[in-house]
Amino acid sequence: MRRKGVSPVIATLLLIVIAVAAAVLAYIWVTGYMGTLQAQAGAQQVQERIKIEGVMMSDEGTIQTVYVRNIGDTQVKIVAVYLLDSGGSVLGKIDQTTTLSPESATAISATTLPTVTAGKTYIIKVVTARGTEATYQFTYRP
């Protein structure tokens, strides 16, 4: 009896088919997993978003009002407003609790913040209860 095993050509083809099938399965699994991660990250980004629309100043260099808008899909609770110098050091803070509905705006009184100096750059930072931050940079020019 002359029985031979599988020829080398057929064995090579079988190994290639198995490797390609394994690669396709791995690709399908990875793309499905990445899609799930991106969907979760996207949902977190649209939940809470705020924007500082402007700052009203007095002639003496006192910040009068900070205008904040909720541009997200959920209600936000503003808990603090900071005045920072251009290096990021905190110059003043307002502990403010204001609730904003989606697509609404508010004016936060900021008269307790320190007076700013003409020609210097400052940053206003608004922080929510969940830690979302919005910043607004300006140079005071009387």
SEFI-249106 format. One record per atom (N, C-alpha, C): residue number from 0; atom name; x, y, z. Coordinates in steps of 0.02 Angstrom, whole numbers, plus 50000, padded with zeros to 5 digits. Example, Ala and Ser with C-alpha at 12.3 -4.5 7.8 and 13.67 -1.06 7.14 Angstrom:
BEGIN
<rec k="0" a="N" X="50660" Y="49716" Z="50390"/>
<rec k="0" a="CA" X="50615" Y="49775" Z="50390"/>
<rec k="0" a="C" X="50660" Y="49835" Z="50390"/>
<rec k="1" a="N" X="50642" Y="49888" Z="50354"/>
<rec k="1" a="CA" X="50684" Y="49947" Z="50357"/>
<rec k="1" a="C" X="50645" Y="50002" Z="50394"/>
This chain:
BEGIN
<rec k="0" a="N" X="50041" Y="49942" Z="50000"/>
<rec k="0" a="CA" X="50000" Y="50000" Z="50000"/>
<rec k="0" a="C" X="50044" Y="50062" Z="50000"/>
<rec k="1" a="N" X="50025" Y="50107" Z="49957"/>
<rec k="1" a="CA" X="50064" Y="50168" Z="49951"/>
<rec k="1" a="C" X="50022" Y="50228" Z="49973"/>
<rec k="2" a="N" X="50010" Y="50234" Z="50035"/>
<rec k="2" a="CA" X="49973" Y="50292" Z="50061"/>
<rec k="2" a="C" X="50024" Y="50345" Z="50082"/>
<rec k="3" a="N" X="50012" Y="50404" Z="50058"/>
<rec k="3" a="CA" X="50055" Y="50459" Z="50076"/>
<rec k="3" a="C" X="50015" Y="50508" Z="50119"/>
<rec k="4" a="N" X="50049" Y="50550" Z="50155"/>
<rec k="4" a="CA" X="50016" Y="50602" Z="50194"/>
<rec k="4" a="C" X="49994" Y="50659" Z="50148"/>
<rec k="5" a="N" X="49972" Y="50711" Z="50178"/>
<rec k="5" a="CA" X="49950" Y="50770" Z="50140"/>
<rec k="5" a="C" X="50012" Y="50800" Z="50107"/>
<rec k="6" a="N" X="50003" Y="50819" Z="50045"/>
<rec k="6" a="CA" X="50060" Y="50847" Z="50009"/>
<rec k="6" a="C" X="50081" Y="50914" Z="50039"/>
<rec k="7" a="N" X="50143" Y="50934" Z="50032"/>
<rec k="7" a="CA" X="50167" Y="50997" Z="50061"/>
<rec k="7" a="C" X="50129" Y="51058" Z="50033"/>
<rec k="8" a="N" X="50108" Y="51056" Z="49972"/>
<rec k="8" a="CA" X="50072" Y="51113" Z="49943"/>
<rec k="8" a="C" X="50004" Y="51122" Z="49978"/>
<rec k="9" a="N" X="49968" Y="51066" Z="49987"/>
<rec k="9" a="CA" X="49902" Y="51069" Z="50019"/>
<rec k="9" a="C" X="49910" Y="51089" Z="50092"/>
<rec k="10" a="N" X="49961" Y="51064" Z="50126"/>
<rec k="10" a="CA" X="49973" Y="51083" Z="50195"/>
<rec k="10" a="C" X="49987" Y="51158" Z="50202"/>
<rec k="11" a="N" X="50026" Y="51186" Z="50156"/>
<rec k="11" a="CA" X="50040" Y="51257" Z="50157"/>
<rec k="11" a="C" X="49977" Y="51298" Z="50145"/>
<rec k="12" a="N" X="49935" Y="51276" Z="50098"/>
<rec k="12" a="CA" X="49872" Y="51311" Z="50085"/>
<rec k="12" a="C" X="49826" Y="51309" Z="50145"/>
<rec k="13" a="N" X="49822" Y="51252" Z="50179"/>
<rec k="13" a="CA" X="49781" Y="51246" Z="50239"/>
<rec k="13" a="C" X="49805" Y="51294" Z="50294"/>
<rec k="14" a="N" X="49870" Y="51299" Z="50304"/>
<rec k="14" a="CA" X="49897" Y="51345" Z="50354"/>
<rec k="14" a="C" X="49881" Y="51418" Z="50337"/>
<rec k="15" a="N" X="49886" Y="51435" Z="50273"/>
<rec k="15" a="CA" X="49870" Y="51504" Z="50252"/>
<rec k="15" a="C" X="49796" Y="51519" Z="50265"/>
<rec k="16" a="N" X="49752" Y="51472" Z="50249"/>
<rec k="16" a="CA" X="49680" Y="51482" Z="50259"/>
<rec k="16" a="C" X="49664" Y="51491" Z="50333"/>
<rec k="17" a="N" X="49696" Y="51450" Z="50375"/>
<rec k="17" a="CA" X="49684" Y="51456" Z="50448"/>
<rec k="17" a="C" X="49709" Y="51523" Z="50473"/>
<rec k="18" a="N" X="49768" Y="51546" Z="50450"/>
<rec k="18" a="CA" X="49796" Y="51610" Z="50473"/>
<rec k="18" a="C" X="49752" Y="51668" Z="50451"/>
<rec k="19" a="N" X="49727" Y="51667" Z="50389"/>
<rec k="19" a="CA" X="49684" Y="51720" Z="50364"/>
<rec k="19" a="C" X="49618" Y="51721" Z="50403"/>
<rec k="20" a="N" X="49589" Y="51663" Z="50417"/>
<rec k="20" a="CA" X="49527" Y="51660" Z="50455"/>
<rec k="20" a="C" X="49537" Y="51688" Z="50525"/>
<rec k="21" a="N" X="49592" Y="51672" Z="50557"/>
<rec k="21" a="CA" X="49606" Y="51698" Z="50624"/>
<rec k="21" a="C" X="49615" Y="51774" Z="50622"/>
<rec k="22" a="N" X="49648" Y="51800" Z="50571"/>
<rec k="22" a="CA" X="49657" Y="51872" Z="50564"/>
<rec k="22" a="C" X="49591" Y="51908" Z="50554"/>
<rec k="23" a="N" X="49547" Y="51879" Z="50513"/>
<rec k="23" a="CA" X="49481" Y="51909" Z="50501"/>
<rec k="23" a="C" X="49440" Y="51910" Z="50565"/>
<rec k="24" a="N" X="49440" Y="51857" Z="50603"/>
<rec k="24" a="CA" X="49404" Y="51855" Z="50666"/>
<rec k="24" a="C" X="49431" Y="51906" Z="50716"/>
<rec k="25" a="N" X="49497" Y="51912" Z="50719"/>
<rec k="25" a="CA" X="49527" Y="51961" Z="50764"/>
<rec k="25" a="C" X="49508" Y="52032" Z="50743"/>
<rec k="26" a="N" X="49509" Y="52046" Z="50678"/>
<rec k="26" a="CA" X="49490" Y="52112" Z="50652"/>
<rec k="26" a="C" X="49418" Y="52129" Z="50669"/>
<rec k="27" a="N" X="49372" Y="52082" Z="50661"/>
<rec k="27" a="CA" X="49301" Y="52094" Z="50677"/>
<rec k="27" a="C" X="49293" Y="52107" Z="50751"/>
<rec k="28" a="N" X="49327" Y="52070" Z="50793"/>
<rec k="28" a="CA" X="49321" Y="52080" Z="50865"/>
<rec k="28" a="C" X="49349" Y="52149" Z="50886"/>
<rec k="29" a="N" X="49407" Y="52168" Z="50859"/>
<rec k="29" a="CA" X="49438" Y="52232" Z="50877"/>
<rec k="29" a="C" X="49395" Y="52290" Z="50854"/>
<rec k="30" a="N" X="49369" Y="52289" Z="50793"/>
<rec k="30" a="CA" X="49328" Y="52345" Z="50769"/>
<rec k="30" a="C" X="49263" Y="52350" Z="50809"/>
<rec k="31" a="N" X="49234" Y="52296" Z="50828"/>
<rec k="31" a="CA" X="49175" Y="52299" Z="50871"/>
<rec k="31" a="C" X="49190" Y="52327" Z="50939"/>
<rec k="32" a="N" X="49246" Y="52308" Z="50968"/>
<rec k="32" a="CA" X="49266" Y="52334" Z="51033"/>
<rec k="32" a="C" X="49282" Y="52408" Z="51030"/>
<rec k="33" a="N" X="49316" Y="52431" Z="50978"/>
<rec k="33" a="CA" X="49333" Y="52501" Z="50970"/>
<rec k="33" a="C" X="49269" Y="52543" Z="50961"/>
<rec k="34" a="N" X="49222" Y="52517" Z="50924"/>
<rec k="34" a="CA" X="49158" Y="52552" Z="50915"/>
<rec k="34" a="C" X="49122" Y="52562" Z="50980"/>
<rec k="35" a="N" X="49125" Y="52513" Z="51024"/>
<rec k="35" a="CA" X="49093" Y="52518" Z="51090"/>
<rec k="35" a="C" X="49128" Y="52572" Z="51132"/>
<rec k="36" a="N" X="49195" Y="52574" Z="51130"/>
<rec k="36" a="CA" X="49232" Y="52624" Z="51168"/>
<rec k="36" a="C" X="49218" Y="52694" Z="51143"/>
<rec k="37" a="N" X="49216" Y="52703" Z="51077"/>
<rec k="37" a="CA" X="49202" Y="52769" Z="51049"/>
<rec k="37" a="C" X="49132" Y="52792" Z="51065"/>
<rec k="38" a="N" X="49084" Y="52748" Z="51065"/>
<rec k="38" a="CA" X="49015" Y="52766" Z="51081"/>
<rec k="38" a="C" X="49010" Y="52789" Z="51154"/>
<rec k="39" a="N" X="49046" Y="52755" Z="51199"/>
<rec k="39" a="CA" X="49045" Y="52775" Z="51269"/>
<rec k="39" a="C" X="49079" Y="52842" Z="51278"/>
<rec k="40" a="N" X="49136" Y="52853" Z="51245"/>
<rec k="40" a="CA" X="49171" Y="52917" Z="51251"/>
<rec k="40" a="C" X="49129" Y="52974" Z="51222"/>
<rec k="41" a="N" X="49096" Y="52962" Z="51166"/>
<rec k="41" a="CA" X="49054" Y="53013" Z="51136"/>
<rec k="41" a="C" X="48996" Y="53031" Z="51181"/>
<rec k="42" a="N" X="48967" Y="52983" Z="51215"/>
<rec k="42" a="CA" X="48910" Y="52996" Z="51260"/>
<rec k="42" a="C" X="48933" Y="53039" Z="51319"/>
<rec k="43" a="N" X="48993" Y="53028" Z="51344"/>
<rec k="43" a="CA" X="49017" Y="53067" Z="51400"/>
<rec k="43" a="C" X="49031" Y="53139" Z="51379"/>
<rec k="44" a="N" X="49054" Y="53150" Z="51318"/>
<rec k="44" a="CA" X="49071" Y="53217" Z="51296"/>
<rec k="44" a="C" X="49010" Y="53261" Z="51286"/>
<rec k="45" a="N" X="48954" Y="53235" Z="51265"/>
<rec k="45" a="CA" X="48896" Y="53276" Z="51254"/>
<rec k="45" a="C" X="48853" Y="53284" Z="51316"/>
<rec k="46" a="N" X="48868" Y="53250" Z="51369"/>
<rec k="46" a="CA" X="48827" Y="53255" Z="51428"/>
<rec k="46" a="C" X="48830" Y="53324" Z="51461"/>
<rec k="47" a="N" X="48889" Y="53349" Z="51472"/>
<rec k="47" a="CA" X="48896" Y="53412" Z="51508"/>
<rec k="47" a="C" X="48947" Y="53456" Z="51474"/>
<rec k="48" a="N" X="48924" Y="53512" Z="51445"/>
<rec k="48" a="CA" X="48969" Y="53558" Z="51410"/>
<rec k="48" a="C" X="48947" Y="53629" Z="51426"/>
<rec k="49" a="N" X="48995" Y="53670" Z="51445"/>
<rec k="49" a="CA" X="48980" Y="53740" Z="51458"/>
<rec k="49" a="C" X="49028" Y="53784" Z="51418"/>
<rec k="50" a="N" X="49009" Y="53847" Z="51409"/>
<rec k="50" a="CA" X="49050" Y="53894" Z="51372"/>
<rec k="50" a="C" X="49045" Y="53962" Z="51405"/>
<rec k="51" a="N" X="49101" Y="53994" Z="51414"/>
<rec k="51" a="CA" X="49101" Y="54063" Z="51439"/>
<rec k="51" a="C" X="49094" Y="54108" Z="51379"/>
<rec k="52" a="N" X="49041" Y="54147" Z="51377"/>
<rec k="52" a="CA" X="49028" Y="54189" Z="51319"/>
<rec k="52" a="C" X="49060" Y="54257" Z="51324"/>
<rec k="53" a="N" X="49074" Y="54280" Z="51383"/>
<rec k="53" a="CA" X="49105" Y="54346" Z="51390"/>
<rec k="53" a="C" X="49113" Y="54367" Z="51462"/>
<rec k="54" a="N" X="49149" Y="54422" Z="51470"/>
<rec k="54" a="CA" X="49162" Y="54450" Z="51537"/>
<rec k="54" a="C" X="49149" Y="54525" Z="51532"/>
<rec k="55" a="N" X="49109" Y="54552" Z="51577"/>
<rec k="55" a="CA" X="49096" Y="54624" Z="51578"/>
<rec k="55" a="C" X="49141" Y="54655" Z="51632"/>
<rec k="56" a="N" X="49177" Y="54707" Z="51612"/>
<rec k="56" a="CA" X="49225" Y="54741" Z="51656"/>
<rec k="56" a="C" X="49200" Y="54811" Z="51672"/>
<rec k="57" a="N" X="49221" Y="54837" Z="51730"/>
<rec k="57" a="CA" X="49210" Y="54907" Z="51746"/>
<rec k="57" a="C" X="49269" Y="54947" Z="51721"/>
<rec k="58" a="N" X="49263" Y="55013" Z="51723"/>
<rec k="58" a="CA" X="49318" Y="55056" Z="51701"/>
<rec k="58" a="C" X="49378" Y="55053" Z="51748"/>
<rec k="59" a="N" X="49367" Y="55031" Z="51810"/>
<rec k="59" a="CA" X="49421" Y="55027" Z="51859"/>
<rec k="59" a="C" X="49459" Y="54961" Z="51857"/>
<rec k="60" a="N" X="49438" Y="54915" Z="51815"/>
<rec k="60" a="CA" X="49472" Y="54850" Z="51810"/>
<rec k="60" a="C" X="49442" Y="54796" Z="51853"/>
<rec k="61" a="N" X="49381" Y="54807" Z="51875"/>
<rec k="61" a="CA" X="49346" Y="54756" Z="51914"/>
<rec k="61" a="C" X="49303" Y="54714" Z="51868"/>
<rec k="62" a="N" X="49306" Y="54648" Z="51877"/>
<rec k="62" a="CA" X="49264" Y="54604" Z="51837"/>
<rec k="62" a="C" X="49194" Y="54607" Z="51867"/>
<rec k="63" a="N" X="49146" Y="54629" Z="51828"/>
<rec k="63" a="CA" X="49077" Y="54638" Z="51852"/>
<rec k="63" a="C" X="49038" Y="54573" Z="51846"/>
<rec k="64" a="N" X="49039" Y="54544" Z="51785"/>
<rec k="64" a="CA" X="48995" Y="54487" Z="51770"/>
<rec k="64" a="C" X="49031" Y="54438" Z="51723"/>
<rec k="65" a="N" X="49019" Y="54373" Z="51734"/>
<rec k="65" a="CA" X="49043" Y="54321" Z="51690"/>
<rec k="65" a="C" X="48981" Y="54287" Z="51660"/>
<rec k="66" a="N" X="48977" Y="54286" Z="51593"/>
<rec k="66" a="CA" X="48920" Y="54257" Z="51558"/>
<rec k="66" a="C" X="48936" Y="54185" Z="51537"/>
<rec k="67" a="N" X="48895" Y="54137" Z="51561"/>
<rec k="67" a="CA" X="48907" Y="54066" Z="51548"/>
<rec k="67" a="C" X="48845" Y="54036" Z="51515"/>
<rec k="68" a="N" X="48856" Y="53993" Z="51464"/>
<rec k="68" a="CA" X="48802" Y="53960" Z="51430"/>
<rec k="68" a="C" X="48812" Y="53884" Z="51434"/>
<rec k="69" a="N" X="48757" Y="53848" Z="51445"/>
<rec k="69" a="CA" X="48758" Y="53774" Z="51444"/>
<rec k="69" a="C" X="48744" Y="53752" Z="51372"/>
<rec k="70" a="N" X="48795" Y="53724" Z="51339"/>
<rec k="70" a="CA" X="48787" Y="53702" Z="51270"/>
<rec k="70" a="C" X="48781" Y="53625" Z="51266"/>
<rec k="71" a="N" X="48774" Y="53593" Z="51323"/>
<rec k="71" a="CA" X="48768" Y="53520" Z="51326"/>
<rec k="71" a="C" X="48696" Y="53498" Z="51325"/>
<rec k="72" a="N" X="48688" Y="53433" Z="51336"/>
<rec k="72" a="CA" X="48622" Y="53402" Z="51334"/>
<rec k="72" a="C" X="48591" Y="53392" Z="51402"/>
<rec k="73" a="N" X="48627" Y="53405" Z="51456"/>
<rec k="73" a="CA" X="48601" Y="53393" Z="51523"/>
<rec k="73" a="C" X="48608" Y="53456" Z="51565"/>
<rec k="74" a="N" X="48573" Y="53457" Z="51620"/>
<rec k="74" a="CA" X="48576" Y="53512" Z="51667"/>
<rec k="74" a="C" X="48645" Y="53512" Z="51701"/>
<rec k="75" a="N" X="48674" Y="53571" Z="51710"/>
<rec k="75" a="CA" X="48739" Y="53577" Z="51743"/>
<rec k="75" a="C" X="48733" Y="53620" Z="51805"/>
<rec k="76" a="N" X="48777" Y="53607" Z="51852"/>
<rec k="76" a="CA" X="48779" Y="53645" Z="51914"/>
<rec k="76" a="C" X="48847" Y="53677" Z="51921"/>
<rec k="77" a="N" X="48850" Y="53743" Z="51913"/>
<rec k="77" a="CA" X="48913" Y="53780" Z="51918"/>
<rec k="77" a="C" X="48928" Y="53789" Z="51993"/>
<rec k="78" a="N" X="48989" Y="53772" Z="52012"/>
<rec k="78" a="CA" X="49007" Y="53776" Z="52083"/>
<rec k="78" a="C" X="49062" Y="53827" Z="52098"/>
<rec k="79" a="N" X="49101" Y="53847" Z="52048"/>
<rec k="79" a="CA" X="49155" Y="53894" Z="52062"/>
<rec k="79" a="C" X="49175" Y="53932" Z="51999"/>
<rec k="80" a="N" X="49198" Y="53993" Z="52010"/>
<rec k="80" a="CA" X="49227" Y="54035" Z="51957"/>
<rec k="80" a="C" X="49295" Y="54058" Z="51983"/>
<rec k="81" a="N" X="49347" Y="54048" Z="51942"/>
<rec k="81" a="CA" X="49415" Y="54066" Z="51962"/>
<rec k="81" a="C" X="49441" Y="54121" Z="51917"/>
<rec k="82" a="N" X="49483" Y="54165" Z="51945"/>
<rec k="82" a="CA" X="49522" Y="54212" Z="51906"/>
<rec k="82" a="C" X="49595" Y="54190" Z="51911"/>
<rec k="83" a="N" X="49626" Y="54177" Z="51854"/>
<rec k="83" a="CA" X="49695" Y="54153" Z="51852"/>
<rec k="83" a="C" X="49738" Y="54204" Z="51814"/>
<rec k="84" a="N" X="49802" Y="54207" Z="51831"/>
<rec k="84" a="CA" X="49847" Y="54247" Z="51791"/>
<rec k="84" a="C" X="49869" Y="54206" Z="51731"/>
<rec k="85" a="N" X="49909" Y="54235" Z="51687"/>
<rec k="85" a="CA" X="49929" Y="54200" Z="51625"/>
<rec k="85" a="C" X="49971" Y="54138" Z="51639"/>
<rec k="86" a="N" X="50001" Y="54133" Z="51697"/>
<rec k="86" a="CA" X="50041" Y="54074" Z="51716"/>
<rec k="86" a="C" X="50000" Y="54019" Z="51748"/>
<rec k="87" a="N" X="49936" Y="54033" Z="51762"/>
<rec k="87" a="CA" X="49893" Y="53982" Z="51791"/>
<rec k="87" a="C" X="49884" Y="53986" Z="51866"/>
<rec k="88" a="N" X="49914" Y="54037" Z="51898"/>
<rec k="88" a="CA" X="49907" Y="54045" Z="51971"/>
<rec k="88" a="C" X="49839" Y="54075" Z="51986"/>
<rec k="89" a="N" X="49807" Y="54050" Z="52038"/>
<rec k="89" a="CA" X="49741" Y="54074" Z="52058"/>
<rec k="89" a="C" X="49748" Y="54141" Z="52093"/>
<rec k="90" a="N" X="49712" Y="54192" Z="52067"/>
<rec k="90" a="CA" X="49712" Y="54258" Z="52098"/>
<rec k="90" a="C" X="49649" Y="54269" Z="52140"/>
<rec k="91" a="N" X="49595" Y="54236" Z="52121"/>
<rec k="91" a="CA" X="49533" Y="54245" Z="52158"/>
<rec k="91" a="C" X="49485" Y="54189" Z="52141"/>
<rec k="92" a="N" X="49435" Y="54179" Z="52185"/>
<rec k="92" a="CA" X="49387" Y="54125" Z="52175"/>
<rec k="92" a="C" X="49319" Y="54147" Z="52202"/>
<rec k="93" a="N" X="49267" Y="54127" Z="52165"/>
<rec k="93" a="CA" X="49198" Y="54137" Z="52188"/>
<rec k="93" a="C" X="49167" Y="54068" Z="52195"/>
<rec k="94" a="N" X="49143" Y="54053" Z="52255"/>
<rec k="94" a="CA" X="49105" Y="53991" Z="52265"/>
<rec k="94" a="C" X="49033" Y="54006" Z="52247"/>
<rec k="95" a="N" X="49013" Y="53985" Z="52188"/>
<rec k="95" a="CA" X="48947" Y="54001" Z="52160"/>
<rec k="95" a="C" X="48910" Y="53937" Z="52146"/>
<rec k="96" a="N" X="48848" Y="53933" Z="52167"/>
<rec k="96" a="CA" X="48807" Y="53875" Z="52149"/>
<rec k="96" a="C" X="48750" Y="53899" Z="52106"/>
<rec k="97" a="N" X="48755" Y="53884" Z="52042"/>
<rec k="97" a="CA" X="48704" Y="53904" Z="51993"/>
<rec k="97" a="C" X="48688" Y="53843" Z="51950"/>
<rec k="98" a="N" X="48625" Y="53830" Z="51940"/>
<rec k="98" a="CA" X="48604" Y="53773" Z="51899"/>
<rec k="98" a="C" X="48581" Y="53800" Z="51831"/>
<rec k="99" a="N" X="48605" Y="53769" Z="51778"/>
<rec k="99" a="CA" X="48588" Y="53790" Z="51710"/>
<rec k="99" a="C" X="48555" Y="53732" Z="51672"/>
<rec k="100" a="N" X="48498" Y="53746" Z="51644"/>
<rec k="100" a="CA" X="48465" Y="53696" Z="51601"/>
<rec k="100" a="C" X="48500" Y="53695" Z="51533"/>
<rec k="101" a="N" X="48489" Y="53642" Z="51494"/>
<rec k="101" a="CA" X="48519" Y="53640" Z="51427"/>
<rec k="101" a="C" X="48497" Y="53700" Z="51385"/>
<rec k="102" a="N" X="48543" Y="53726" Z="51346"/>
<rec k="102" a="CA" X="48531" Y="53782" Z="51300"/>
<rec k="102" a="C" X="48512" Y="53847" Z="51336"/>
<rec k="103" a="N" X="48530" Y="53854" Z="51400"/>
<rec k="103" a="CA" X="48516" Y="53917" Z="51435"/>
<rec k="103" a="C" X="48581" Y="53950" Z="51455"/>
<rec k="104" a="N" X="48575" Y="54014" Z="51474"/>
<rec k="104" a="CA" X="48634" Y="54053" Z="51494"/>
<rec k="104" a="C" X="48620" Y="54087" Z="51560"/>
<rec k="105" a="N" X="48674" Y="54109" Z="51592"/>
<rec k="105" a="CA" X="48667" Y="54146" Z="51655"/>
<rec k="105" a="C" X="48722" Y="54198" Z="51660"/>
<rec k="106" a="N" X="48710" Y="54248" Z="51702"/>
<rec k="106" a="CA" X="48760" Y="54299" Z="51717"/>
<rec k="106" a="C" X="48780" Y="54290" Z="51790"/>
<rec k="107" a="N" X="48843" Y="54278" Z="51802"/>
<rec k="107" a="CA" X="48869" Y="54267" Z="51869"/>
<rec k="107" a="C" X="48903" Y="54331" Z="51892"/>
<rec k="108" a="N" X="48881" Y="54358" Z="51948"/>
<rec k="108" a="CA" X="48912" Y="54418" Z="51976"/>
<rec k="108" a="C" X="48982" Y="54400" Z="52001"/>
<rec k="109" a="N" X="49031" Y="54440" Z="51979"/>
<rec k="109" a="CA" X="49101" Y="54424" Z="51996"/>
<rec k="109" a="C" X="49135" Y="54484" Z="52029"/>
<rec k="110" a="N" X="49097" Y="54526" Z="52062"/>
<rec k="110" a="CA" X="49126" Y="54586" Z="52092"/>
<rec k="110" a="C" X="49173" Y="54572" Z="52149"/>
<rec k="111" a="N" X="49173" Y="54512" Z="52176"/>
<rec k="111" a="CA" X="49219" Y="54496" Z="52232"/>
<rec k="111" a="C" X="49288" Y="54474" Z="52208"/>
<rec k="112" a="N" X="49296" Y="54466" Z="52142"/>
<rec k="112" a="CA" X="49363" Y="54449" Z="52116"/>
<rec k="112" a="C" X="49408" Y="54510" Z="52120"/>
<rec k="113" a="N" X="49474" Y="54500" Z="52125"/>
<rec k="113" a="CA" X="49519" Y="54558" Z="52131"/>
<rec k="113" a="C" X="49521" Y="54599" Z="52066"/>
<rec k="114" a="N" X="49542" Y="54661" Z="52073"/>
<rec k="114" a="CA" X="49549" Y="54706" Z="52016"/>
<rec k="114" a="C" X="49607" Y="54683" Z="51972"/>
<rec k="115" a="N" X="49597" Y="54688" Z="51906"/>
<rec k="115" a="CA" X="49649" Y="54668" Z="51859"/>
<rec k="115" a="C" X="49689" Y="54728" Z="51836"/>
<rec k="116" a="N" X="49750" Y="54716" Z="51812"/>
<rec k="116" a="CA" X="49795" Y="54768" Z="51790"/>
<rec k="116" a="C" X="49792" Y="54775" Z="51714"/>
<rec k="117" a="N" X="49793" Y="54837" Z="51691"/>
<rec k="117" a="CA" X="49790" Y="54851" Z="51619"/>
<rec k="117" a="C" X="49850" Y="54821" Z="51583"/>
<rec k="118" a="N" X="49837" Y="54790" Z="51525"/>
<rec k="118" a="CA" X="49889" Y="54761" Z="51484"/>
<rec k="118" a="C" X="49909" Y="54690" Z="51500"/>
<rec k="119" a="N" X="49885" Y="54664" Z="51555"/>
<rec k="119" a="CA" X="49902" Y="54595" Z="51574"/>
<rec k="119" a="C" X="49847" Y="54547" Z="51550"/>
<rec k="120" a="N" X="49868" Y="54485" Z="51540"/>
<rec k="120" a="CA" X="49822" Y="54433" Z="51517"/>
<rec k="120" a="C" X="49798" Y="54391" Z="51576"/>
<rec k="121" a="N" X="49733" Y="54378" Z="51577"/>
<rec k="121" a="CA" X="49702" Y="54339" Z="51631"/>
<rec k="121" a="C" X="49659" Y="54284" Z="51601"/>
<rec k="122" a="N" X="49643" Y="54236" Z="51644"/>
<rec k="122" a="CA" X="49601" Y="54180" Z="51623"/>
<rec k="122" a="C" X="49544" Y="54174" Z="51674"/>
<rec k="123" a="N" X="49483" Y="54169" Z="51649"/>
<rec k="123" a="CA" X="49425" Y="54153" Z="51691"/>
<rec k="123" a="C" X="49410" Y="54079" Z="51682"/>
<rec k="124" a="N" X="49402" Y="54042" Z="51736"/>
<rec k="124" a="CA" X="49386" Y="53971" Z="51732"/>
<rec k="124" a="C" X="49322" Y="53958" Z="51771"/>
<rec k="125" a="N" X="49274" Y="53925" Z="51739"/>
<rec k="125" a="CA" X="49212" Y="53906" Z="51771"/>
<rec k="125" a="C" X="49211" Y="53831" Z="51778"/>
<rec k="126" a="N" X="49193" Y="53805" Z="51838"/>
<rec k="126" a="CA" X="49196" Y="53734" Z="51852"/>
<rec k="126" a="C" X="49127" Y="53710" Z="51875"/>
<rec k="127" a="N" X="49106" Y="53651" Z="51850"/>
<rec k="127" a="CA" X="49042" Y="53622" Z="51871"/>
<rec k="127" a="C" X="49053" Y="53571" Z="51926"/>
<rec k="128" a="N" X="48998" Y="53547" Z="51954"/>
<rec k="128" a="CA" X="49001" Y="53497" Z="52008"/>
<rec k="128" a="C" X="49033" Y="53432" Z="51985"/>
<rec k="129" a="N" X="49026" Y="53415" Z="51921"/>
<rec k="129" a="CA" X="49055" Y="53353" Z="51894"/>
<rec k="129" a="C" X="49127" Y="53362" Z="51870"/>
<rec k="130" a="N" X="49153" Y="53423" Z="51876"/>
<rec k="130" a="CA" X="49223" Y="53434" Z="51856"/>
<rec k="130" a="C" X="49233" Y="53460" Z="51786"/>
<rec k="131" a="N" X="49180" Y="53474" Z="51750"/>
<rec k="131" a="CA" X="49186" Y="53503" Z="51684"/>
<rec k="131" a="C" X="49210" Y="53575" Z="51691"/>
<rec k="132" a="N" X="49257" Y="53595" Z="51648"/>
<rec k="132" a="CA" X="49285" Y="53662" Z="51652"/>
<rec k="132" a="C" X="49278" Y="53698" Z="51586"/>
<rec k="133" a="N" X="49270" Y="53764" Z="51590"/>
<rec k="133" a="CA" X="49272" Y="53808" Z="51531"/>
<rec k="133" a="C" X="49318" Y="53866" Z="51549"/>
<rec k="134" a="N" X="49360" Y="53886" Z="51501"/>
<rec k="134" a="CA" X="49406" Y="53942" Z="51513"/>
<rec k="134" a="C" X="49394" Y="53997" Z="51462"/>
<rec k="135" a="N" X="49411" Y="54057" Z="51483"/>
<rec k="135" a="CA" X="49405" Y="54116" Z="51440"/>
<rec k="135" a="C" X="49465" Y="54160" Z="51454"/>
<rec k="136" a="N" X="49506" Y="54172" Z="51403"/>
<rec k="136" a="CA" X="49567" Y="54211" Z="51412"/>
<rec k="136" a="C" X="49556" Y="54281" Z="51383"/>
<rec k="137" a="N" X="49580" Y="54332" Z="51420"/>
<rec k="137" a="CA" X="49572" Y="54400" Z="51396"/>
<rec k="137" a="C" X="49630" Y="54443" Z="51422"/>
<rec k="138" a="N" X="49642" Y="54498" Z="51385"/>
<rec k="138" a="CA" X="49690" Y="54548" Z="51406"/>
<rec k="138" a="C" X="49651" Y="54611" Z="51422"/>
<rec k="139" a="N" X="49659" Y="54637" Z="51482"/>
<rec k="139" a="CA" X="49621" Y="54696" Z="51503"/>
<rec k="139" a="C" X="49651" Y="54759" Z="51471"/>
<rec k="140" a="N" X="49608" Y="54794" Z="51434"/>
<rec k="140" a="CA" X="49626" Y="54857" Z="51403"/>
<rec k="140" a="C" X="49571" Y="54907" Z="51420"/>
<rec k="141" a="N" X="49585" Y="54954" Z="51466"/>
<rec k="141" a="CA" X="49533" Y="55002" Z="51486"/>
<rec k="141" a="C" X="49513" Y="55050" Z="51430"/>
